[in-house]
Amino acid sequence: MSSKNKRCVNATRSGSVLASDARVADNFFTRLIGLLLSAPLKTGEGLVIEHCNSIHMIGMKFAIDVVFLDKKGQVVSLLESFPPGKVSRFYKGAQCCIELPPGAIQNSGTQIGDVIEVSSA
């Protein structure tokens, strides 16, 4: 696990863990590629995409859950089991997103308005 990997915890929901081992996409190349060349995410895995207010699933082969956060870490939107081939709308105020395996949002109880803490894993 690299030092760039992150842990994503829902502080509003008693520290419910969204991802214990999330990679970070923080430059043009890693943001462009995202999960395109990855196997489906396993429980506990994720991808934190910085400077992101929308996503596309063009070329993807599996669905994901997506949590969009503002600059304070507050959830501004949720996409559950977002399918391959789709493009999300732009989410005003979103500064980053966390891509997760399907079911992660429901399993963590995450809701719009919750605060997600993203820290070093």
C-alpha positions, -999 to +999 in steps of 0.1 A: +000+000+000+016+033-010+017+063+013-008+080-011-035+055-003-064+069+017-089+057+043-124+071+039-146+072+070-181+086+075-176+107+106-214+114+107-222+077+109-201+067+139-169+062+118-185+038+093-157+029+069-164+035+032-128+025+021-098+013+041-075+012+010-084+038-016-060+048-043-057+085-052-061+100-087-045+135-084-030+143-117-042+144-153-032+109-162-045+091-131-077+111-132-082+102-169-076+065-165-094+062-131-107+026-128-106+019-166-078-006-164-088-021-130-106-052-119-139-046-101-133-031-067-134-053-036-149-044-003-127-018+014-111-006-019-118+026-036-105+055-057-104+091-045-105+114-075-094+150-066-107+181-084-138+161-097-174+172-100-186+146-125-176+112-138-180+091-169-183+053-171-174+051-208-153+019-213-160+006-179-170-030-174-186-028-139-208-006-119-196+015-089-210+035-061-198+072-061-197+098-033-192+134-043-177+157-016-174+194-012-142+211+000-152+205+036-158+167+030-195+170+031-215+147+008-232+167-019-244+137-040-245+099-042-247+075-071-255+039-062-245+011-087-237+037-114-236+015-145-210+013-173-215+036-203-232+064-184-221+100-177-230+117-145-242+153-144-220+180-129-225+184-091-222+220-080-198+224-051-182+190-055-144+191-052-137+154-053-154+120-055-148+086-040-155+056-063-164+025-044-177-011-050-215-014-054-232-016-020-207+006-001-230+035+002-259+014+015-236-007+038-221+025+054-254+042+057-240+073+040-264+101+031-262+135+015-250+160+042-228+135+060-191+144+065-165+120+051-130+121+065-103+112+040-069+105+056-037+086+051-043+048+052 
